[in-house]
Amino acid sequence: MNDLHIELIGAIIGLTYITLEYRASWWLWIAGMVMSLFYIYIFALANCYAWAITYLYYLGANVYGVLVWKKNSGGKSYSGISNLPKKYVARLSGLTLLLTFLILIIVSRYTDTNIPVSESFSTALSVVGMWLLAKKYLQHWVVWMNVNAIYVIANLYIGLYFSAVLFTVYFVVSVMGFIRWRKLAGE
């Protein structure tokens, strides 16, 4: 199996993941674990080390997500969706900026990435986005809209075309997911 096939399979698993996330199904976490393994390899091969490490983080976050969703949902995946408390907005924004800066220093000094700024910012947003998703905050979709837009452009730039298509779909589903989860939350 060549690297193009691995990227295609990873993208297909990614489509399964986003479909499950859209449906607010806890099975998204299982698909996320499998997809993470593929994208650790794909992004390491593309010299996008922060993204590879992000997917290593996703692997752990998916385990955490299964545990949190099962505990807080009472068997109903869509229950417990809520708005992010305003007290977290400034803290999470500050954390995102701090992580971006730290990751940028590391990838600029110690890797040969071609996209240090977009890789650093999207990685920082992704860390925050996974936490928001695990907590079932509606606003996780807004974070993913931004992450996915960055990934589309960056993946086109580095030549990962299947991944660019995947993240284009993710962007569209992020918009639709926000609308759907808002309805599920009773807004």
GROMACS elastic network, one bead per residue, 0.5 to 0.9 nm:
[ bonds ]
;  ai    aj funct       b0    kb
    1     4     6  0.82152   500
    1     5     6  0.61953   500
    1     6     6  0.70156   500
    2     5     6  0.54535   500
    2     6     6  0.64890   500
    2     7     6  0.88749   500
    3     7     6  0.61489   500
    3     8     6  0.85832   500
    3    42     6  0.75862   500
    3    45     6  0.87366   500
    4     7     6  0.50967   500
    4     8     6  0.62038   500
    4     9     6  0.86922   500
    4   160     6  0.88021   500
    4   162     6  0.84516   500
    5     9     6  0.61371   500
    5    10     6  0.84601   500
    6     9     6  0.51555   500
    6    10     6  0.60458   500
    6    11     6  0.85290   500
    6    38     6  0.70993   500
    6    39     6  0.89879   500
    6    41     6  0.88440   500
    6    42     6  0.75560   500
    7    10     6  0.50059   500
    7    11     6  0.60921   500
    7    12     6  0.86392   500
    7    38     6  0.74861   500
    7    39     6  0.77771   500
    7    42     6  0.64340   500
    7   160     6  0.80018   500
    7   162     6  0.66791   500
    7   163     6  0.70612   500
    8    11     6  0.50568   500
    8    12     6  0.62269   500
    8    13     6  0.86866   500
    8   162     6  0.60707   500
    8   163     6  0.78203   500
    9    12     6  0.50549   500
    9    13     6  0.62216   500
    9    14     6  0.84462   500
    9    35     6  0.87797   500
    9    38     6  0.80417   500
   10    13     6  0.51599   500
   10    14     6  0.60466   500
   10    15     6  0.87002   500
   10    34     6  0.83880   500
   10    35     6  0.57187   500
   10    36     6  0.83847   500
   10    37     6  0.85776   500
   10    38     6  0.54041   500
   10    39     6  0.65830   500
   10    42     6  0.83903   500
   10   162     6  0.89774   500
   10   163     6  0.82840   500
   11    15     6  0.62373   500
   11    16     6  0.87163   500
   11    35     6  0.79285   500
   11    38     6  0.88642   500
   11    39     6  0.88042   500
   11   162     6  0.65025   500
   11   163     6  0.60269   500
   11   165     6  0.83066   500
   11   166     6  0.57396   500
   11   167     6  0.87730   500
   12    15     6  0.50779   500
   12    16     6  0.64800   500
   12    17     6  0.87240   500
   12    35     6  0.87879   500
   12   166     6  0.79813   500
   13    16     6  0.50164   500
   13    17     6  0.62330   500
   13    18     6  0.88185   500
   13    31     6  0.66602   500
   13    32     6  0.81074   500
   13    34     6  0.74534   500
   13    35     6  0.56988   500
   13    38     6  0.89130   500
   14    18     6  0.62599   500
   14    19     6  0.85608   500
   14    31     6  0.75329   500
   14    32     6  0.74239   500
   14    34     6  0.89168   500
   14    35     6  0.59095   500
   14    36     6  0.88680   500
   14   166     6  0.70600   500
   14   167     6  0.88856   500
   14   170     6  0.87119   500
   15    18     6  0.52564   500
   15    19     6  0.61592   500
   15    20     6  0.86377   500
   15   166     6  0.68135   500
   15   169     6  0.78524   500
   15   170     6  0.78516   500
   16    19     6  0.51742   500
   16    20     6  0.62891   500
   16    21     6  0.86802   500
   16    28     6  0.78679   500
   16    31     6  0.68454   500
   16    32     6  0.88656   500
   17    20     6  0.52034   500
   17    21     6  0.61766   500
   17    22     6  0.86304   500
   17    27     6  0.81086   500
   17    28     6  0.51018   500
   17    29     6  0.76797   500
   17    30     6  0.82503   500
   17    31     6  0.51988   500
   17    32     6  0.58821   500
   17    35     6  0.78006   500
   18    22     6  0.60001   500
   18    23     6  0.85311   500
   18    28     6  0.72750   500
   18    31     6  0.89509   500
   18    32     6  0.88403   500
   18   169     6  0.86859   500
   18   170     6  0.66689   500
   18   173     6  0.72947   500
   18   174     6  0.85859   500
   19    22     6  0.51341   500
   19    23     6  0.63562   500
   19    24     6  0.87038   500
   19    25     6  0.87917   500
   19    28     6  0.79244   500
   19   173     6  0.80696   500
   20    23     6  0.50732   500
   20    24     6  0.61965   500
   20    25     6  0.52484   500
   20    26     6  0.75118   500
   20    27     6  0.64339   500
   20    29     6  0.86365   500
   20    31     6  0.82806   500
   21    25     6  0.59854   500
   21    26     6  0.77431   500
   21    27     6  0.81761   500
   21    28     6  0.54319   500
   21    29     6  0.84558   500
   21   177     6  0.79523   500
   22    25     6  0.76716   500
   22    28     6  0.89306   500
   22   173     6  0.70688   500
   22   174     6  0.79236   500
   22   176     6  0.78038   500
   22   177     6  0.51333   500
   22   178     6  0.85435   500
   22   180     6  0.75844   500
   22   181     6  0.78770   500
   23    26     6  0.89480   500
   23    28     6  0.88765   500
   23    77     6  0.84894   500
   23    78     6  0.78581   500
   23   177     6  0.80824   500
   23   180     6  0.83982   500
   23   181     6  0.85728   500
   24    27     6  0.86142   500
   24    28     6  0.78080   500
   24    77     6  0.56006   500
   24    78     6  0.52630   500
   24    79     6  0.87997   500
   24   177     6  0.88983   500
   24   181     6  0.78354   500
   25    28     6  0.58993   500
   25    29     6  0.84810   500
   25    76     6  0.83472   500
   25    77     6  0.51895   500
   25    78     6  0.71025   500
   26    29     6  0.59888   500
   26    30     6  0.78861   500
   26    65     6  0.80906   500
   26    66     6  0.65195   500
   26    69     6  0.66716   500
   26    70     6  0.75636   500
   26    76     6  0.87012   500
   26    77     6  0.57242   500
   26    78     6  0.87804   500
   27    30     6  0.53208   500
   27    31     6  0.65873   500
   27    32     6  0.85321   500
   27    66     6  0.81044   500
   28    31     6  0.52058   500
   28    32     6  0.59009   500
   28    33     6  0.86740   500
   28    62     6  0.83598   500
   28    66     6  0.86872   500
   29    33     6  0.62692   500
   29    34     6  0.88942   500
   29    59     6  0.89015   500
   29    61     6  0.84619   500
   29    63     6  0.69938   500
   29    64     6  0.87667   500
   29    65     6  0.63639   500
   29    66     6  0.59109   500
   30    33     6  0.52109   500
   30    34     6  0.66816   500
   30    35     6  0.87496   500
   30    62     6  0.71007   500
   30    63     6  0.81263   500
   30    66     6  0.78865   500
   31    34     6  0.52840   500
   31    35     6  0.60863   500
   31    36     6  0.84772   500
   31    62     6  0.88272   500
   32    35     6  0.50372   500
   32    36     6  0.58899   500
   32    37     6  0.86979   500
   32    58     6  0.74068   500
   32    59     6  0.71107   500
   32    62     6  0.62041   500
   33    36     6  0.51535   500
   33    37     6  0.66166   500
   33    55     6  0.89681   500
   33    58     6  0.73263   500
   33    59     6  0.51021   500
   33    60     6  0.80782   500
   33    61     6  0.87264   500
   33    62     6  0.59720   500
   33    63     6  0.76691   500
   34    37     6  0.53926   500
   34    38     6  0.67849   500
   34    39     6  0.89914   500
   34    59     6  0.81365   500
   35    38     6  0.52258   500
   35    39     6  0.62404   500
   35    40     6  0.86293   500
   35    55     6  0.84792   500
   35    59     6  0.86026   500
   36    39     6  0.51503   500
   36    40     6  0.60040   500
   36    41     6  0.87027   500
   36    52     6  0.86665   500
   36    54     6  0.87899   500
   36    55     6  0.50327   500
   36    56     6  0.66375   500
   36    57     6  0.86378   500
   36    58     6  0.63386   500
   36    59     6  0.56573   500
   37    40     6  0.53624   500
   37    41     6  0.67656   500
   37    42     6  0.89039   500
   37    55     6  0.73817   500
   37    56     6  0.75886   500
   37    59     6  0.74084   500
   38    41     6  0.54779   500
   38    42     6  0.62460   500
   38    43     6  0.87591   500
   38    55     6  0.88239   500
   39    43     6  0.57567   500
   39    44     6  0.80496   500
   39    51     6  0.83098   500
   39    52     6  0.65848   500
   39    55     6  0.63878   500
   39    56     6  0.87840   500
   40    43     6  0.56256   500
   40    44     6  0.60666   500
   40    45     6  0.85518   500
   40    49     6  0.85694   500
   40    51     6  0.75475   500
   40    53     6  0.68923   500
   40    54     6  0.80205   500
   40    55     6  0.55197   500
   40    56     6  0.64204   500
   41    44     6  0.52373   500
   41    45     6  0.60983   500
   41    46     6  0.86800   500
   41    52     6  0.70026   500
   42    45     6  0.52505   500
   42    46     6  0.63833   500
   42    47     6  0.89481   500
   42    48     6  0.87009   500
   42    52     6  0.76466   500
   43    47     6  0.62789   500
   43    48     6  0.50275   500
   43    49     6  0.65014   500
   43    50     6  0.84487   500
   43    51     6  0.61307   500
   43    52     6  0.50586   500
   43    53     6  0.88238   500
   43    55     6  0.88017   500
   44    47     6  0.51272   500
   44    48     6  0.55894   500
   44    49     6  0.53575   500
   44    50     6  0.85757   500
   44    51     6  0.77997   500
   44    52     6  0.54312   500
   44    53     6  0.85043   500
   45    48     6  0.75050   500
   45    49     6  0.85753   500
   45    52     6  0.89308   500
   46    49     6  0.80944   500
   46   113     6  0.82963   500
   46   158     6  0.76046   500
   46   159     6  0.88593   500
   46   160     6  0.82907   500
   47    50     6  0.87805   500
   47    51     6  0.89797   500
   47    52     6  0.86480   500
   47   111     6  0.76157   500
   47   112     6  0.64915   500
   47   113     6  0.54053   500
   47   114     6  0.78920   500
   48    51     6  0.54293   500
   48    52     6  0.63029   500
   48    53     6  0.88052   500
   48   107     6  0.88176   500
   48   111     6  0.84313   500
   48   112     6  0.82530   500
   48   113     6  0.56546   500
   48   114     6  0.79718   500
   48   115     6  0.78643   500
   48   116     6  0.85348   500
   48   119     6  0.72451   500
   49    53     6  0.61058   500
   49    54     6  0.83751   500
   49   107     6  0.75611   500
   49   111     6  0.73477   500
   49   112     6  0.87958   500
   49   113     6  0.73652   500
   49   119     6  0.86367   500
   50    53     6  0.50410   500
   50    54     6  0.59998   500
   50    55     6  0.86870   500
   50   103     6  0.73794   500
   50   106     6  0.88741   500
   50   107     6  0.69915   500
   50   113     6  0.88859   500
   50   116     6  0.87570   500
   50   119     6  0.64673   500
   50   120     6  0.68418   500
   50   123     6  0.66624   500
   51    55     6  0.63034   500
   51    56     6  0.86332   500
   51   119     6  0.65781   500
   51   120     6  0.83019   500
   51   122     6  0.83368   500
   51   123     6  0.63076   500
   52    55     6  0.52096   500
   52    56     6  0.64287   500
   52    57     6  0.87601   500
   53    57     6  0.62134   500
   53    58     6  0.85063   500
   53   123     6  0.87350   500
   54    58     6  0.61276   500
   54    59     6  0.86585   500
   54   123     6  0.61360   500
   54   124     6  0.87226   500
   54   126     6  0.74183   500
   54   127     6  0.74075   500
   55    59     6  0.61410   500
   55    60     6  0.87558   500
   56    59     6  0.50836   500
   56    60     6  0.67986   500
   56    61     6  0.86978   500
   57    60     6  0.52963   500
   57    61     6  0.60283   500
   57    62     6  0.85280   500
   57   127     6  0.78019   500
   58    62     6  0.58075   500
   58    63     6  0.85568   500
   58   126     6  0.87825   500
   58   127     6  0.82130   500
   58   130     6  0.74407   500
   59    62     6  0.52929   500
   59    63     6  0.67562   500
   59    64     6  0.89699   500
   60    63     6  0.52377   500
   60    64     6  0.63872   500
   60    65     6  0.86111   500
   61    65     6  0.59016   500
   61    66     6  0.86144   500
   61   130     6  0.68434   500
   61   131     6  0.77872   500
   61   134     6  0.79048   500
   62    66     6  0.62548   500
   62    67     6  0.87166   500
   62   130     6  0.85256   500
   62   134     6  0.83682   500
   63    66     6  0.53257   500
   63    67     6  0.65549   500
   63    68     6  0.88363   500
   64    67     6  0.52334   500
   64    68     6  0.61416   500
   64    69     6  0.85155   500
   64   134     6  0.74707   500
   65    68     6  0.51456   500
   65    69     6  0.58509   500
   65    70     6  0.82435   500
   65   130     6  0.85494   500
   65   131     6  0.85883   500
   65   133     6  0.79724   500
   65   135     6  0.81857   500
   66    69     6  0.54092   500
   66    70     6  0.59868   500
   66    71     6  0.84494   500
   66   134     6  0.83124   500
   67    70     6  0.53589   500
   67    71     6  0.61039   500
   67    72     6  0.86168   500
   68    71     6  0.51692   500
   68    72     6  0.60100   500
   68    73     6  0.82439   500
   68   134     6  0.66730   500
   68   135     6  0.75500   500
   69    72     6  0.52464   500
   69    73     6  0.55772   500
   69    74     6  0.84797   500
   69    75     6  0.85357   500
   69    76     6  0.88560   500
   69    77     6  0.69831   500
   69    80     6  0.87786   500
   69   134     6  0.69915   500
   69   135     6  0.79493   500
   69   136     6  0.81997   500
   70    73     6  0.55406   500
   70    74     6  0.66785   500
   70    75     6  0.64613   500
   70    76     6  0.83922   500
   70    77     6  0.78781   500
   71    74     6  0.66481   500
   71    75     6  0.83509   500
   72    75     6  0.83789   500
   72    76     6  0.89538   500
   72    77     6  0.89653   500
   72    79     6  0.81273   500
   72    80     6  0.70087   500
   73    76     6  0.51582   500
   73    77     6  0.57955   500
   73    78     6  0.74506   500
   73    79     6  0.55389   500
   73    80     6  0.63340   500
   74    77     6  0.80399   500
   74    79     6  0.79393   500
   75    79     6  0.85580   500
   76    79     6  0.55765   500
   76    80     6  0.87575   500
   77    80     6  0.81127   500
   78    81     6  0.65523   500
   78   136     6  0.87305   500
   78   181     6  0.80773   500
   78   184     6  0.67190   500
   78   185     6  0.81200   500
   79    82     6  0.89679   500
   79   136     6  0.87506   500
   79   184     6  0.78979   500
   79   185     6  0.77576   500
   80   135     6  0.84515   500
   80   136     6  0.65590   500
   80   137     6  0.85720   500
   80   185     6  0.76619   500
   81   135     6  0.80184   500
   81   137     6  0.58437   500
   81   138     6  0.63945   500
   81   181     6  0.72548   500
   81   182     6  0.82997   500
   81   184     6  0.72977   500
   81   185     6  0.53704   500
   82    85     6  0.87386   500
   82   135     6  0.85372   500
   82   136     6  0.63913   500
   82   137     6  0.50556   500
   82   138     6  0.58295   500
   82   139     6  0.86906   500
   82   181     6  0.89407   500
   82   182     6  0.85020   500
   82   185     6  0.61498   500
   83    86     6  0.86757   500
   83   136     6  0.83190   500
   83   137     6  0.52133   500
   83   138     6  0.53621   500
   83   139     6  0.66422   500
   83   182     6  0.89459   500
   83   185     6  0.84665   500
   84    87     6  0.83669   500
   84    88     6  0.70493   500
   84    89     6  0.76973   500
   84   132     6  0.79389   500
   84   136     6  0.88164   500
   84   137     6  0.53616   500
   84   138     6  0.69003   500
   84   139     6  0.63902   500
   84   140     6  0.86291   500
   85    88     6  0.57991   500
   85    89     6  0.73928   500
   85   137     6  0.88279   500
   86    89     6  0.54333   500
   86    90     6  0.79676   500
   87    90     6  0.68786   500
   87    91     6  0.74783   500
   88    91     6  0.51850   500
   88    92     6  0.58699   500
   88    93     6  0.83750   500
   89    92     6  0.52902   500
   89    93     6  0.60385   500
   89    94     6  0.85477   500
   90    93     6  0.50643   500
   90    94     6  0.60664   500
   90    95     6  0.84945   500
   91    94     6  0.51594   500
   91    95     6  0.60942   500
   91    96     6  0.85727   500
   92    96     6  0.60280   500
   92    97     6  0.86207   500
   92   128     6  0.70193   500
   93    96     6  0.50789   500
   93    97     6  0.63240   500
   93    98     6  0.86428   500
   94    97     6  0.51833   500
   94    98     6  0.61121   500
   94    99     6  0.85248   500
   95    98     6  0.50760   500
   95    99     6  0.59796   500
   95   100     6  0.83912   500
   95   124     6  0.80694   500
   95   128     6  0.81510   500
   96    99     6  0.52063   500
   96   100     6  0.60121   500
   96   101     6  0.86006   500
   96   121     6  0.76922   500
   96   123     6  0.89970   500
   96   124     6  0.52672   500
   96   125     6  0.59882   500
   96   127     6  0.82649   500
   96   128     6  0.70576   500
   97   100     6  0.50521   500
   97   101     6  0.61921   500
   97   102     6  0.86597   500
   97   121     6  0.78777   500
   97   124     6  0.75684   500
   97   125     6  0.88904   500
   98   101     6  0.52098   500
   98   102     6  0.62214   500
   98   103     6  0.85632   500
   98   124     6  0.83461   500
   99   102     6  0.50947   500
   99   103     6  0.59078   500
   99   104     6  0.82698   500
   99   120     6  0.78267   500
   99   121     6  0.79105   500
   99   123     6  0.82501   500
   99   124     6  0.53435   500
   99   125     6  0.85985   500
   99   127     6  0.89275   500
  100   103     6  0.52549   500
  100   104     6  0.59108   500
  100   105     6  0.86011   500
  100   117     6  0.80564   500
  100   119     6  0.87943   500
  100   120     6  0.50827   500
  100   122     6  0.80395   500
  100   123     6  0.73859   500
  100   124     6  0.53363   500
  100   125     6  0.81909   500
  101   104     6  0.50963   500
  101   105     6  0.62977   500
  101   106     6  0.87884   500
  101   120     6  0.74852   500
  101   121     6  0.81439   500
  101   124     6  0.89743   500
  102   105     6  0.52552   500
  102   106     6  0.64067   500
  102   107     6  0.87970   500
  102   120     6  0.82418   500
  103   106     6  0.50847   500
  103   107     6  0.60581   500
  103   108     6  0.82943   500
  103   116     6  0.85650   500
  103   117     6  0.89203   500
  103   119     6  0.84938   500
  103   120     6  0.53078   500
  103   121     6  0.81108   500
  103   123     6  0.80414   500
  103   124     6  0.78093   500
  104   107     6  0.53177   500
  104   108     6  0.57907   500
  104   109     6  0.83243   500
  104   116     6  0.60926   500
  104   117     6  0.62939   500
  104   119     6  0.80064   500
  104   120     6  0.52311   500
  104   121     6  0.79719   500
  105   108     6  0.53116   500
  105   109     6  0.60713   500
  105   110     6  0.83495   500
  105   116     6  0.88595   500
  105   120     6  0.88893   500
  106   109     6  0.53627   500
  106   110     6  0.57578   500
  106   111     6  0.75674   500
  107   110     6  0.53887   500
  107   111     6  0.50497   500
  107   112     6  0.75281   500
  107   113     6  0.68870   500
  107   116     6  0.61854   500
  107   117     6  0.89651   500
  107   119     6  0.85521   500
  107   120     6  0.76771   500
  108   111     6  0.61493   500
  108   112     6  0.74886   500
  108   113     6  0.74780   500
  108   116     6  0.61670   500
  108   117     6  0.87470   500
  109   112     6  0.84284   500
  111   116     6  0.89795   500
  112   116     6  0.88064   500
  113   116     6  0.59512   500
  113   119     6  0.84186   500
  114   119     6  0.89756   500
  114   158     6  0.77943   500
  115   118     6  0.57153   500
  115   119     6  0.58005   500
  115   120     6  0.83845   500
  115   154     6  0.71367   500
  115   157     6  0.87229   500
  115   158     6  0.84038   500
  116   119     6  0.51386   500
  116   120     6  0.58957   500
  116   121     6  0.85302   500
  117   120     6  0.51545   500
  117   121     6  0.60770   500
  117   122     6  0.84054   500
  118   121     6  0.52831   500
  118   122     6  0.58840   500
  118   123     6  0.82251   500
  118   150     6  0.64999   500
  118   151     6  0.80491   500
  118   154     6  0.71292   500
  119   122     6  0.54370   500
  119   123     6  0.59666   500
  119   124     6  0.86406   500
  119   150     6  0.83369   500
  119   151     6  0.83155   500
  119   154     6  0.80774   500
  120   123     6  0.51601   500
  120   124     6  0.62458   500
  120   125     6  0.86785   500
  121   124     6  0.51985   500
  121   125     6  0.62032   500
  121   126     6  0.85229   500
  121   147     6  0.83386   500
  121   150     6  0.87244   500
  122   125     6  0.50293   500
  122   126     6  0.59564   500
  122   127     6  0.86810   500
  122   146     6  0.78539   500
  122   147     6  0.52054   500
  122   148     6  0.82997   500
  122   150     6  0.66359   500
  122   151     6  0.75263   500
  123   127     6  0.63556   500
  123   128     6  0.88445   500
  123   147     6  0.80636   500
  124   127     6  0.53109   500
  124   128     6  0.66242   500
  124   129     6  0.86422   500
  125   128     6  0.52184   500
  125   129     6  0.59297   500
  125   130     6  0.86688   500
  125   143     6  0.65657   500
  125   144     6  0.79376   500
  125   146     6  0.80972   500
  125   147     6  0.65399   500
  126   130     6  0.60676   500
  126   131     6  0.85775   500
  126   143     6  0.75982   500
  126   144     6  0.73795   500
  126   147     6  0.67321   500
  127   130     6  0.55096   500
  127   131     6  0.66181   500
  127   132     6  0.88947   500
  128   131     6  0.52711   500
  128   132     6  0.62762   500
  128   133     6  0.86999   500
  128   140     6  0.82382   500
  128   143     6  0.79482   500
  129   132     6  0.50498   500
  129   133     6  0.61098   500
  129   134     6  0.86064   500
  129   139     6  0.85318   500
  129   140     6  0.52666   500
  129   141     6  0.78694   500
  129   142     6  0.86731   500
  129   143     6  0.57250   500
  129   144     6  0.65427   500
  129   147     6  0.87611   500
  130   134     6  0.60930   500
  130   135     6  0.85651   500
  130   140     6  0.75174   500
  131   134     6  0.51296   500
  131   135     6  0.62752   500
  131   136     6  0.85945   500
  131   137     6  0.88608   500
  131   140     6  0.82545   500
  132   135     6  0.51432   500
  132   136     6  0.61373   500
  132   137     6  0.53101   500
  132   138     6  0.78890   500
  132   139     6  0.72416   500
  132   140     6  0.51287   500
  132   141     6  0.88346   500
  132   143     6  0.88259   500
  133   137     6  0.59774   500
  133   138     6  0.77819   500
  133   139     6  0.83639   500
  133   140     6  0.54865   500
  133   141     6  0.81118   500
  134   137     6  0.78326   500
  136   139     6  0.86327   500
  136   140     6  0.77311   500
  137   140     6  0.58639   500
  137   141     6  0.85046   500
  138   141     6  0.63583   500
  138   142     6  0.81555   500
  138   177     6  0.89541   500
  138   178     6  0.66249   500
  138   181     6  0.63973   500
  138   182     6  0.67413   500
  138   185     6  0.81126   500
  139   142     6  0.52555   500
  139   143     6  0.67796   500
  139   144     6  0.88592   500
  139   178     6  0.74877   500
  140   143     6  0.51931   500
  140   144     6  0.63220   500
  140   145     6  0.87629   500
  140   174     6  0.89696   500
  140   178     6  0.82972   500
  141   145     6  0.61786   500
  141   146     6  0.88460   500
  141   173     6  0.89567   500
  141   174     6  0.53495   500
  141   175     6  0.70812   500
  141   176     6  0.89827   500
  141   177     6  0.67020   500
  141   178     6  0.54337   500
  141   181     6  0.89295   500
  142   145     6  0.50895   500
  142   146     6  0.66729   500
  142   147     6  0.88243   500
  142   174     6  0.72509   500
  142   175     6  0.77381   500
  142   178     6  0.73199   500
  143   146     6  0.53779   500
  143   147     6  0.63043   500
  143   148     6  0.86275   500
  143   174     6  0.88994   500
  144   148     6  0.57424   500
  144   149     6  0.82877   500
  144   170     6  0.80393   500
  144   171     6  0.72524   500
  144   174     6  0.63516   500
  145   148     6  0.52840   500
  145   149     6  0.61954   500
  145   150     6  0.87695   500
  145   170     6  0.77908   500
  145   171     6  0.52540   500
  145   172     6  0.80075   500
  145   173     6  0.87031   500
  145   174     6  0.55946   500
  145   175     6  0.69118   500
  146   149     6  0.52280   500
  146   150     6  0.63931   500
  146   151     6  0.87075   500
  146   171     6  0.80346   500
  147   150     6  0.52578   500
  147   151     6  0.61995   500
  147   152     6  0.87378   500
  147   167     6  0.88660   500
  147   171     6  0.83384   500
  148   152     6  0.60975   500
  148   153     6  0.87441   500
  148   167     6  0.53517   500
  148   168     6  0.68896   500
  148   169     6  0.87433   500
  148   170     6  0.62729   500
  148   171     6  0.52637   500
  148   174     6  0.84186   500
  149   152     6  0.52574   500
  149   153     6  0.65609   500
  149   154     6  0.86693   500
  149   167     6  0.73678   500
  149   168     6  0.72780   500
  149   170     6  0.88151   500
  149   171     6  0.64065   500
  150   153     6  0.54641   500
  150   154     6  0.60464   500
  150   155     6  0.83988   500
  150   167     6  0.88757   500
  151   154     6  0.50832   500
  151   155     6  0.56905   500
  151   156     6  0.82992   500
  151   163     6  0.82618   500
  151   164     6  0.68447   500
  151   167     6  0.62793   500
  151   168     6  0.83822   500
  152   155     6  0.53624   500
  152   156     6  0.62285   500
  152   157     6  0.86389   500
  152   161     6  0.88204   500
  152   163     6  0.75855   500
  152   165     6  0.72410   500
  152   166     6  0.81327   500
  152   167     6  0.54539   500
  152   168     6  0.59181   500
  152   171     6  0.85851   500
  153   156     6  0.52804   500
  153   157     6  0.62448   500
  153   158     6  0.88800   500
  153   164     6  0.72693   500
  154   158     6  0.62699   500
  154   159     6  0.85370   500
  154   160     6  0.86484   500
  154   164     6  0.79631   500
  155   158     6  0.51743   500
  155   159     6  0.59231   500
  155   161     6  0.65189   500
  155   162     6  0.86540   500
  155   163     6  0.64437   500
  155   164     6  0.51610   500
  155   165     6  0.89532   500
  155   167     6  0.86818   500
  156   159     6  0.51453   500
  156   160     6  0.59788   500
  156   161     6  0.58222   500
  156   163     6  0.82957   500
  156   164     6  0.57919   500
  156   165     6  0.89078   500
  157   160     6  0.78477   500
  157   161     6  0.89731   500
  158   161     6  0.84948   500
  159   162     6  0.88711   500
  159   163     6  0.89361   500
  159   164     6  0.85034   500
  160   163     6  0.54005   500
  160   164     6  0.62113   500
  160   165     6  0.88896   500
  161   165     6  0.62675   500
  161   166     6  0.85408   500
  162   165     6  0.51417   500
  162   166     6  0.61864   500
  162   167     6  0.87195   500
  163   167     6  0.61215   500
  163   168     6  0.84479   500
  164   167     6  0.52087   500
  164   168     6  0.61123   500
  164   169     6  0.86857   500
  165   168     6  0.50037   500
  165   169     6  0.63315   500
  165   170     6  0.85836   500
  166   169     6  0.52151   500
  166   170     6  0.62028   500
  166   171     6  0.87429   500
  167   171     6  0.60382   500
  167   172     6  0.86130   500
  168   171     6  0.50892   500
  168   172     6  0.64867   500
  168   173     6  0.86487   500
  169   172     6  0.51944   500
  169   173     6  0.60659   500
  169   174     6  0.84163   500
  170   173     6  0.50230   500
  170   174     6  0.58674   500
  170   175     6  0.87030   500
  171   174     6  0.50080   500
  171   175     6  0.65992   500
  171   176     6  0.88317   500
  172   175     6  0.53544   500
  172   176     6  0.64053   500
  172   177     6  0.84903   500
  173   177     6  0.55944   500
  173   178     6  0.82952   500
  174   178     6  0.60714   500
  174   179     6  0.86645   500
  175   178     6  0.52925   500
  175   179     6  0.65748   500
  175   180     6  0.88223   500
  176   179     6  0.51885   500
  176   180     6  0.61590   500
  176   181     6  0.85746   500
  177   181     6  0.58327   500
  177   182     6  0.82069   500
  178   181     6  0.53064   500
  178   182     6  0.60244   500
  178   183     6  0.87296   500
  179   182     6  0.51928   500
  179   183     6  0.65501   500
  179   184     6  0.88774   500
  180   183     6  0.52015   500
  180   184     6  0.62891   500
  180   185     6  0.86675   500
  181   185     6  0.59857   500
  181   186     6  0.85354   500
  181   187     6  0.88873   500
  182   185     6  0.51015   500
  182   186     6  0.64733   500
  182   187     6  0.55049   500
  183   186     6  0.50518   500
  183   187     6  0.55000   500
  184   187     6  0.75557   500
